[in-house]
Amino acid sequence: MRSQVALIALALIPGGASAQLIVGNDQSGTATIYAIDVTTGVASPLYANSGSTAKPWGMAADNVNSILYWNNGSTLYSATYSDLLGGSPTINSVAMTYNSATVNFVGLGYNPTTGKLLGTRNISTEAVYEIDPSTGVASLVYTYASTYDFGGLDYDPDTAKLYGLTDTPSTGRGLYSIDYVGGSETFIAGYPAGETDIDGLAVGGGRAYFVTDGPNTTQANFYVFDLSSGTQVGTIASPFTGSGTFSAAAWAPGIVPEPTSLLGLGIGLAWLASRRRKS
């Protein structure tokens, strides 16, 4: 019991706060998927590998069932939050297909209402696709103008809106909301000055997180935007050490317990330990 209380106490030390933002890129060599505490900016490695399993093009979080999805090309990977936190995760995979042919996606989002992933492509038919995460089978939902070329993608369950990032200057680089049911796009915010290539997007808690490809020697930061005003409200240091063609991100507040939950558990364990010492 004393060891359990000690572990809880360690978890309550500043620096052990919850992480909400998951990021990765497809840099050469060993790549790492990180969990970032958006309050402190601390990045913690979740999974590292030199193969494609750690080099995401797109990423999405199922916060209902605590599953992280990411893809490299046409391969969709997934792992549970508990496995990722355990340090030796079981990585599941399935090939993504459209009309029985394998297809690549560059951005992913997850709609908890349908239980399906949403994906975008930047070649062939550029569109929003719905993807069954179990089978990898995709269906076309909404074809948008190819000038948008959405690379970053995420679905916000709080507002039931899909958001995309585009690097295309003719359209206007920046963040858009995508009405894939009605068929329209609405500009939200432009890229920060000097940025022309941002492929990762996570949306949650009223914020949009623009995740750059790296390396952090040339792209030092990720950017935080307020969705209601469309204004930049902060930056987060990038942990990427190498340059990626793609980067990916997901909003996953359930990846670790909230500090308040840890506090309650710690108090309970401490009380139980004191009762045992007295008995």
Secondary structure, 3 states (H helix, E strand, C coil): CHHHHHHHHHHCCCCCCCCCEEEEECCCCCEEEEEECCCCCCEEEEEEECCHHHCCCEEEEECCCCEEEEEECCEEEEEEHHHHHHCCCCCEEEECEECCEECCCCEEEEECCCCEEEEECCCCCCEEEEECCCCCEEEEEEECCCCCCEEEEEEECCCCEEEEEECCCCCCCEEEEEECCCCEEEEEEECCCCCCCEEEEEEECCEEEEEECCCCCCCCEEEEEECCCCCEEEEEECCCCCCCCCEEEEECCCCCCCHHHHHHHHHHHHHHHHHHHHC
